[in-house]
Amino acid sequence: MELAEFEKIGAQDRYLAVVATTRADGTAQASVVNAGVLAHPVSGDQVVGFVTYGRAKLANLRRRPWTTVVFRAGWQWGAVEGPADIIGPDDSFDEFDQSQLPELLRDVFRAAGGTHDDWNEYDRVMADQRRAAVLVHPSRIYSNQG
């Protein structure tokens, strides 16, 4: 499966994805997010991104920066696994200008099918909630379609 095929599955169900991270005891922590495919703001590589303020996800990813993102539509599903970069108010990233964080969060939101009538309000809420972008570099992409 290619990343473009993975993205097509996501588009069929409003880009809802299950994200799994690993807890300290080795068990999985899963949650539902909106995710999308976009260019990494530093490398330009295609990554899977989502925005979160989830304490468990961020704590897990800070300690073990590897995650799995799964899209499904009906019985079709696709998964991306890989190392994750976190870029947020509490997570700086080499060569990323932190003043560009609001635009990055907007880019991830739009890649996940989001729209907004008031981007200034969106930026304010993201800042107040200290939301971060998680960008997953695909090391493995697979599905039930072969």
N, C-alpha and C positions, 0 to 999 in steps of 0.2 A: 504494500500500500504506500502511496505517495502522500505527502502532506496536503496537497490539493484535494485528494479524495477524502482525507480525514476531515478537512474543513467543510466539504460538501455535506457530510453526515451531520456536522454541527449545525449547519444552516437549516436543516430540515426540522430541527426542534429548538429554534430560538437560541442556539449556541449554548444550551445548558450542558454542563459537563460535571462529571464526578472527578474530584481531585483526591488522590491518595498520597499522604505523606507517611513517614515512619516515626513512631514514638521512640523514646529512649529504650523501652523494653523490647523493641523490635516488632511490635504490633502495628497494624495499619490504622491511621486516622483518616477518615473520608468525609467529604462534604461536597455540596453542590455549589457551583459557581457558574457565571457566564464567562466563556473563554473564546479566544479567537486567534487567528494566525496573522502575524504582522512582522515587520522588519525590526530587528534588535536595534535600539537607538545608538549603540556604539559600533558593533561589528557589521550591521546591515544584514546579517544572516536571518533567515526565516525562523521564527520561534512561535511557540504557543504561549499566549499571555493571558493573565487574569489579574484582577485587582482584588486585594483583600485587606482586611484589618483583623482577620481571625487570629487570635492569640495562639491557638494550638498550631495552626498551619505555619505561621511565621516562626514560632519557636522551633518547630520540627525542622523547617527548611534552613534555619540559621545553623542548626547543629548537623543536619544531614541534608545537604542541598541536592536532593534527587527526588523526583516526583513522577507520578503517572497521572495523565489526564485522559478521560474516556468520554467520547461523544457517543450517543446512541439515537437512533431514529427507528422506531418499531423494533424489529429483531436485528437490524443491522447496527453494528458498533465498530468503532475504531479507537485505538489507544496510541498515545505517544508517551514514551518514557525518556527521561533524561535529566541531566543536571540543570539546576535552576539558579538564575540570578535574581536577587531581590534588589529593587531600586525604590526607595521610599524616604520619608522624612527621618527615619531611624536607621536607614540602610543606604549609605553612600556607595557608589560604584565608580571604580577608576575610569577616568576619561568621560564620565557623564557629568554634565553641568546641572547641578541640583536645581538651578532656577528654571530648568526645562521640565521639572517633574509634573506640573499641572498639564502640560501638553502631552507628556507620555501617558499619563492616566487617561486623558481624553482619547488618545490613539488606541489604547488597549480597549477601552469601553466601546469605541466605534467598531473595532475589529470583531468584538463580540456581539455585534448587531445593535448596539445602543445608540440612542439619539437623545438629545436634551434641548429643551426650549430656552434654558438660561444657563449658559456655560459658566458664568461668574458664580452662580449659586452652586453648581456642580463642584467647581474648584474649591469653594468655601467648605462644603460638606466633606470633600475628600481630605482637605487639610485638617479640619476639626477632628475627623475620625482617624487621622494619621494613617491613611491607606497607602499601601505599597503596590507596585507592579511586580508580579512574579513572571519571569520570562524563562520558558522551558526550552532548552536546546534538544531537539529530537535525536536521541541516540538509537531508539527503536521505534518503529511505527508498524503496527499490525492490526488486523481486524479478523472478523469471522467470515470475510469475503475472500479469503485465500492469501 
